[in-house]
Amino acid sequence: MKECPMCGETMRLVTRDQADRVPGTGQTTTREVREWICPECDYWEEAENTEE
């Protein structure tokens, strides 16, 4: 659990896949991104590797 620094509501830890294009090629790579998201004010920040 984490508190939003903007509005004080409880933030949620969300995991999603992000596709990145490789410059100079037509290839894309996919990586897993973990973010803390506030459902009330749309504030977000990337989660640290040690946070769960």
C-alpha positions, 0 to 999 in steps of 0.5 A: 500500500502506498499513499498518493502524494497529490491527493492522499488516496491509496495507490494501486500497484499495476503491472503492464507490458510496454512495447519499445521500438528498436531504432534503425530496425523494424523490431519491437521489444516488450518489457514488463513495467510496474507502476503505482497508479492513483485512481482518484487523480491519475498520478502515477510513478514507476515502482522500484524493483524492491517494492511489492 
